[in-house]
Amino acid sequence: MKLKRMTALLLAAVMALGLLAGCGKDNGEAQGDTIVYEPTYYKMDESLQGMGQACSDGTKMYFVGYVADKEQSYVDENGETQTYITNRDILCSSNLDGTGFQELTGYVRPTLPEGKEGSCSLNCLRVGPDGSIWVLESMYMYHYDLPENFDPSTDDNWNYYVDDGNRMFLRKLGADGSELLSVDVMSILAGEDSGAAADAGLGNGNGVSYYLNSFELDSEGNLYFCDDNGNLVVCDSQGQMLFKLQDDSIGNILVRLNDGRVACQTWGETSGLMPVDTAAKAWGETISVPNNANNFYAGSGDYLFYYDSGVDLMGVKADGSTEKLFSWLSSDVDSDNLNGVTVISFDKVVALSVDWSGEKADCELVSMDRTEVTPENQRTSLTLAVMNLDYDLKRQVLNFNRSNKQYRIDVVDYSQYNTEDDYSAGLTKLSTE
């Protein structure tokens, strides 16, 4: 309790100092031109009830959209009939200003085999170097092995639940979403041919499962994916396996570098990204990354790759140096709402934003453009210091900054200065400043 009370007092003191400094007539930020990433929000099609997985090729956004489907009903505990509308998910595209929305009507989701129950989901989207759309889909299956004398009034079918495992597919799609190629990922993970998968009993009642949440393509169109056993598989553009690498330290996070190679996250002696050398069929030299690197994004220009620190969008150059592009919050963007973040260039970042806080999801495309702000167009900056910015306060700051043309609140979250060796480093820095 004493620590919490001291932290609160420190925050109050720093807030007061920040507000006094921010309200000064000659704010330091207003002495010359300032380079910022200015967000522009574009409303998406009104039919959308939400948006999911997304990616961009630099000219269009491709994404999973949720639209109204069927009216369903049920009888509540009071015996009254209640109705609601279910959603169905579709594959969509739009221009980078939200216009040109269309459903890719040729896209057909995989269906469960006869006699199976479960679900199908689209886990990841990517655009290939030839402009084709690739999707990673998973199918989770189960059934009930009910006895002949099963009585639902006295027994529960979950007592006879049988896990049938899962299946995963990589599919190449045309511009309208129609299938051009299908790759059975389970077969490749189990062995070099589909016969090995059959021998292993994948997807036919054995309950054998792999889980993949992402995949990647290099500049040659080769496919990369990792399983949860430390195996990295590389296939050609037709889904034929080229080679496999194994390292127990790798995860299933992949990122395309600015030179077209693909790297895999590793938590070995040196945590970082390990590029794949396709010519040598071996790992390249590990690229170290900071411990606070969360999400990785494909590189472009002078940057090998980009990552999200949880506060800032950072770029990593070939010499290992890092550079901050911008702070999400200082750019009036709630990074928790984003899908399909794509750094098109050093000057432009695009993503889809879905705000679920209202009665209806607020679906927008946000384009962040590097802009020079002249002194006469700058707002007076108020500084707010916090430890671990909470959701409600962040929303209030964002709402204020997006609606106020004269003032803005810049948040400094001191928790970013905590380290693995010192979890109170941020609080120490806050107290001394």
C-alpha positions, 0 to 999 in steps of 0.5 A: 500500500505504501508503494502504491501511495508513493507512486500515486503521489509521484504521478500527481507531482509529475502531472502537475509539472508537465501541465505547467510546462505544457501550458507555457507560451513558448513551448519547446516543440513550437520553435521550429518545424516538427516531423510527425506521423499524421493519422487519417481515418477512413470509415469502412463500408457500413455493412461491416460488423467487424474486421479480422486478419488483414494485410496490404500489398501497398495499394490495397488492404485485404482482410476478413470482414464480418457481415450480418447473416441470419436471424436466430432465436432462443427462449430465455429463462423467462420463457420469452423468445429472443432474437439476434443476428448472426455474422458470417465472415467474408474475404474483402479488399479495399483501397487505402482510403477505404473506397473500393470495398468489395467482397472477394466472392470467389473465396470459399471456406473449407467445410468440415468432413461429413460426421465431424463437428468443429470450426474453421478459421482463417489464421493469416493472410499474405500477398505474394510477390506475384500479387496473389493472395495466400491464406492460412486456414485451420480446421478443428474437428471432433465427434461424439461416439454415442452408445446405441442406448444413449438418452439425452434426457439422462446423459450428456453427449460430452461424456463421449467426446472424441478429439479428431485433431485438426487440419491446416491448409495454405491456399493461393487465391486469385484476385476474386478469391477463387482457389488457384492452389491448395497446400496440405500443411499437415502432410508436410509437417508429418512427412514429405508426402501425403502418405506419411500424413495418412500413416500418422492418422492426421485428421482422421480420428487420432486427435493429432494436432499442430497449431500455426498462426502465421506463415511468410513468403520471401521475394521468390515466392517460397513459403515458410512456416513453423510448427510448435516443435521447433521445425521450420519448413520451406516450400517452393511456390507450388507447395513442394518442400525444399528443406526443413530446419530444426532448432528448439529455440525458435517460435512460430513468428516469421518476418520478411526482411527488406532484402526479401529473405525470411527470418524466424524469431528465436529465444536461444542464447541470443534472442532475436531473428534468425534469417534463413539462407535458402542457398545453403539450406541453413540458418544465417547469423542471428539479428539481435532485437530488444527484449521489448520487441512484440510484433514484427513487420516486414522491412522496407527501404533502409530498414531490415524489419520493424517492430512494436515496442508496445509504445513505439514503432521502431525500425532496425537497420542492417548495422543493428541500429534502431530508430523510432518512427513514432509513438502510437499514442502520440500519433493518436492511434490505439495500437490495441485496435489494429490489424494488418499493420503494414509499413509501406515506406518510411513515410507511410504506415497503414492498418485497419482499426476496429473499436469494439467499445460501442454498441456497434464496431467502429471499422476504419482504415488508418493511414499514417503519413510522415508530415512536416508541421509548421509552428503555426499549426502545432498544438500546445503539448501537455505532458502526462507521466504514468506507470503502466497506462491503463485502458480507460485512461488511454481511451480518454487521452486518445479521444481528447487528442482526436477532438481538440485542435488547440491542445494535445496530451503527450503520455510518457509511460515510465514502465518502458524503462523497466528491465528484466534485471530491475522491474522498478527502474521505471519508477526510479526514473519517474521519481528522479525526474 
